[in-house]
Amino acid sequence: TPQIVWLRRDLRLADQPALYAAAQMGPVVPVFVLDDAAAGDHAYGGASRWWLHHSLASFAADLAKHHSKIVLRRGHAAEQLAALSKELGGAPVHAIRHYEPWWRKVQGALAKQVDLQLYDGNYLLPPGAVTTGSGTPYKIYTPFSKAVLEQLPPRDVLPVPDTLSAPPKWPDSDDLDGWNLLPTKPDWAGGLADFWHVGEAAAHDRLEEWKDHVSDYDEARNLPSKDGSSRLSPHLHWGEISPVQVWHALKGRRGQGWATYEKELIWRDYAQNVICQFPKYGVEPYREGYDGNFWRSPERGHLIADDLEAWQRGRTGYPIVDAGMRQLWQTGWMHNRVRMITASFMIKHLLIDWTYGERWFWDCLVDADYGNNSVNWQWTSGTGVDSNMFVRIMAPLGQSEKFNAAAYIREYVPELTHLKDAVIHDPEEHGCRPADYPAKIIAHREARERALSTYRAMKGE
Ligand code: FAD
């Protein structure tokens, strides 16, 4: 019997446990279902759709080299797969397990209709592999990471299957171009195309380059002006490469750079562990008190729309914040240190509910990931499971100087390219703000006071 391999964000041939297992059992029918409804508000954002198009095209080309192809279907994922299984005489469905709440629902519904075989494959260790002494999942990152480190190495890497034999007759498939995943009017994706090479081969090329740089990671990763991080995040998110492959490729690079990098890969595992326990982590705060009454909100007469737009478009008057937001818009990615600065600015300086920022990142990031995005937004806002506190307010201008962001600002804020290092972090303060660059939308001290007094009021102090 033909074996269906259901692909989601695991678009690779190597180290793909579902594909590997299916290939040992019979002819393989790889399938991708575009289900726009399952994820509700977390349906693919614009940048994700762009990446998905290119990733599917690249995966189809790789399959063609193995005389195979991908069947594209659109609609309710469980219904489409159940129908296809029936069409193929009751074919089993093999898939890597995913943990987003909507995928867990679809997996549950599908398992009632077909022989569904789920495999672990997109994390160093599957969520649930490490638990506390009393058998419960970890809530906090540090003990979680210690427990993971004790259990590593991860499983071995699986090879590309030797053969992918074709079914006697290929089921019908949609045409990828007909899905209109790419933007047309306007086509805003030029910057993304300049910045990224999409697909499994590109992911491995990037990993090869990164091997020579991981030893500097500990120092370089915080400097936005340097290419000091791996930029593997979209490849990892879409599963064009697995963290297990990355781990094995880099483990020989001993030293602090690798040790710090390994911990970041564990953050990725941790985020899945969190959304498994708290499926609504991407839509509501874990801690009490941070409801609609805490934030400035249109419902309570606050005019946040202008502030939000200034933040989204990179026109806040804070050069580091604006550089970050424009990098996001232009390339679909933002440096991690600057993600923290921009998120903190929206939450604490503008006092806007973190879920607005989560939504914007969701739409704009090529690595938009329900687990990683929500865990980091809730971490930054102090509303999450960890002990980070709302009252730890980042000073964007100080951060910009400390991490030497001058070259980064010049790259993404053309109005400021002529300014010297000494003044570029805060041109307004130095009296050299160009006329075409906005004034600060709120002063740092005033914003800080507003955030702290709002917090004190919430605590009843
Ligand atoms: P590297 O520094 O090279 O790290 C290697 C890999 O480790 C990354 O590719 C990523 O998979 C993982 N990783 C690194 N840092 C983190 C982290 N803090 N949390 C979880 N995993 C991490 N990352 C996403 O993949 N998707 C998101 O939607 C996302 N949203 C974020 C939102 C905010 C507000 C913040 C502060 C961070 C967010 N991150 C997100 C985490 C981090 O910024 C990115 O993973 C990182 O910048 C990607 O670049 P890189 O591949 O060069 O990372």
Residues whose N, C-alpha, C, O or C-beta is under 5 A from the ligand:
A	BS01	FAD	S229 S230 R231 L232 S233 L236 E264 L265 W267 R268 M334 H335 N336 R339 M340 A343 D367 A368 D369 N372 N373 N376 W377
